[in-house]
Amino acid sequence: MKQGGTQLITLLCLQAACGNYDLGKGCTKIFDPVCGTDNLLYGNECLLCFQNL
């Protein structure tokens, strides 16, 4: 029997700690979603920082 499910992701909009990342090396692909103050969803905090240089 195949079971379906729904996944709920809770997001918090917090100030990004961009100083924690070496953006010259790029970001990991680990999915840990964050929302930006631009109301866009980013895959992780590093990607948010990278996109908003």
N, CA, C and O of each residue as an XYZ file, in Angstrom:
212
protein
N       0.840     -1.171      0.000
C       0.000      0.000      0.000
C       0.890      1.241      0.000
O       1.807      1.360      0.812
N       0.615      2.139     -0.896
C       1.392      3.367     -1.006
C       0.758      4.446     -0.139
O      -0.444      4.699     -0.214
N       1.588      5.075      0.681
C       1.076      6.130      1.540
C       1.608      7.474      1.067
O       2.782      7.595      0.717
N       0.770      8.450      1.058
C       1.182      9.811      0.714
C       1.307     10.623      1.985
O       0.804     10.235      3.040
N       1.962     11.721      1.878
C       2.122     12.565      3.048
C       2.341     14.003      2.646
O       2.620     14.317      1.488
N       2.210     14.841      3.602
C       2.431     16.262      3.391
C       3.543     16.698      4.318
O       3.574     16.331      5.493
N       4.446     17.477      3.784
C       5.553     17.971      4.589
C       5.351     19.458      4.814
O       5.156     20.220      3.868
N       5.400     19.857      6.059
C       5.245     21.257      6.415
C       6.608     21.813      6.786
O       7.292     21.277      7.658
N       6.994     22.877      6.129
C       8.272     23.518      6.422
C       7.978     24.846      7.100
O       7.280     25.697      6.550
N       8.517     25.012      8.296
C       8.351     26.257      9.026
C       9.554     27.140      8.746
O      10.699     26.709      8.877
N       9.285     28.363      8.366
C      10.355     29.289      8.034
C      10.345     30.470      8.992
O       9.288     30.983      9.358
N      11.522     30.886      9.385
C      11.670     32.081     10.193
C      12.493     33.085      9.405
O      13.497     32.722      8.791
N      12.083     34.320      9.419
C      12.848     35.362      8.736
C      13.718     36.063      9.767
O      13.231     36.851     10.578
N      14.992     35.771      9.726
C      15.955     36.357     10.647
C      17.046     37.054      9.854
O      17.194     36.821      8.654
N      17.801     37.902     10.516
C      18.932     38.563      9.868
C      19.988     37.509      9.537
O      20.382     36.729     10.404
N      20.439     37.487      8.298
C      21.446     36.509      7.870
C      22.809     36.859      8.456
O      23.170     38.032      8.555
N      23.557     35.836      8.840
C      24.908     36.001      9.384
C      25.914     35.752      8.265
O      26.627     34.748      8.278
N      25.971     36.663      7.300
C      26.797     36.459      6.106
C      28.291     36.418      6.414
O      29.065     35.879      5.622
N      28.702     36.966      7.527
C      30.110     36.924      7.908
C      30.602     35.521      8.222
O      31.808     35.297      8.326
N      29.684     34.576      8.375
C      30.047     33.188      8.682
C      30.487     32.402      7.456
O      30.922     31.259      7.591
N      30.385     32.988      6.252
C      30.625     32.242      5.022
C      31.739     32.861      4.197
O      31.869     34.083      4.128
N      32.540     32.012      3.573
C      33.539     32.447      2.597
C      32.868     32.345      1.233
O      32.939     31.310      0.570
N      32.223     33.416      0.828
C      31.407     33.390     -0.382
C      32.234     33.211     -1.641
O      31.688     32.863     -2.689
N      33.539     33.440     -1.565
C      34.417     33.201     -2.702
C      34.560     31.723     -3.021
O      34.875     31.358     -4.154
N      34.328     30.868     -2.028
C      34.423     29.416     -2.222
C      33.095     28.807     -2.640
O      33.050     27.643     -3.036
N      32.017     29.569     -2.562
C      30.701     29.046     -2.901
C      29.991     28.502     -1.680
O      30.481     28.604     -0.555
N      28.835     27.925     -1.920
C      27.969     27.434     -0.848
C      27.723     25.933     -1.010
O      27.863     25.378     -2.100
N      27.360     25.302      0.084
C      27.007     23.881      0.033
C      25.621     23.724     -0.584
O      24.895     24.704     -0.750
N      25.265     22.509     -0.915
C      23.943     22.219     -1.469
C      22.990     21.700     -0.395
O      21.923     21.172     -0.711
N      23.369     21.848      0.858
C      22.513     21.394      1.958
C      21.250     22.251      1.983
O      21.326     23.478      2.045
N      20.093     21.599      1.934
C      18.813     22.307      1.915
C      18.395     22.639      3.337
O      18.010     21.760      4.108
N      18.476     23.913      3.672
C      18.073     24.433      4.974
C      17.429     25.789      4.701
O      18.041     26.827      4.952
N      16.193     25.788      4.187
C      15.591     26.989      3.610
C      15.473     28.166      4.568
O      15.181     28.009      5.754
N      15.709     29.344      4.013
C      15.530     30.606      4.732
C      14.832     31.583      3.795
O      14.983     31.502      2.576
N      14.078     32.495      4.365
C      13.445     33.514      3.533
C      14.191     34.823      3.723
O      14.652     35.149      4.817
N      14.295     35.556      2.642
C      14.966     36.844      2.679
C      13.979     37.969      2.916
O      12.767     37.776      2.825
N      14.506     39.141      3.220
C      13.646     40.302      3.405
C      13.002     40.722      2.089
O      12.106     41.567      2.073
N      13.463     40.126      0.975
C      12.867     40.369     -0.336
C      11.715     39.400     -0.618
O      11.207     39.329     -1.737
N      11.313     38.653      0.423
C      10.216     37.674      0.342
C      10.505     36.517     -0.602
O       9.574     35.862     -1.071
N      11.773     36.251     -0.889
C      12.166     35.094     -1.692
C      12.699     34.013     -0.771
O      13.251     34.301      0.291
N      12.530     32.769     -1.185
C      13.017     31.624     -0.428
C      14.355     31.189     -1.008
O      14.481     31.013     -2.220
N      15.348     31.016     -0.154
C      16.683     30.585     -0.556
C      16.954     29.211      0.037
O      16.458     28.885      1.116
N      17.736     28.412     -0.665
C      18.016     27.044     -0.243
C      18.737     26.930      1.082
O      18.553     25.954      1.808
N      19.551     27.913      1.403
C      20.219     27.978      2.698
C      20.725     29.403      2.914
O      20.667     30.231      2.004
N      21.209     29.682      4.093
C      21.635     31.041      4.441
C      22.797     31.519      3.579
O      22.850     32.691      3.204
N      23.718     30.632      3.267
C      24.856     30.992      2.424
C      24.381     31.464      1.050
O      24.880     32.464      0.534
N      23.430     30.759      0.460
C      22.911     31.153     -0.856
C      22.220     32.509     -0.801
O      22.325     33.297     -1.741
N      21.520     32.785      0.285
C      20.902     34.091      0.465
C      21.978     35.170      0.446
O      21.843     36.175     -0.251
N      23.041     34.961      1.208
C      24.134     35.936      1.267
C      24.797     36.100     -0.096
O      25.085     37.222     -0.512
N      25.039     35.000     -0.789
C      25.701     35.032     -2.086
C      24.871     35.804     -3.113
O      25.421     36.573     -3.901
N      23.571     35.605     -3.107
C      22.696     36.270     -4.076
C      22.542     37.757     -3.796
O      22.153     38.519     -4.682
N      22.840     38.173     -2.583
C      22.639     39.569     -2.194
C      23.950     40.286     -1.912
O      24.013     41.147     -1.034
N      25.002     39.933     -2.655
C      26.303     40.603     -2.492
C      26.203     42.054     -2.869
O      27.194     42.781     -2.797
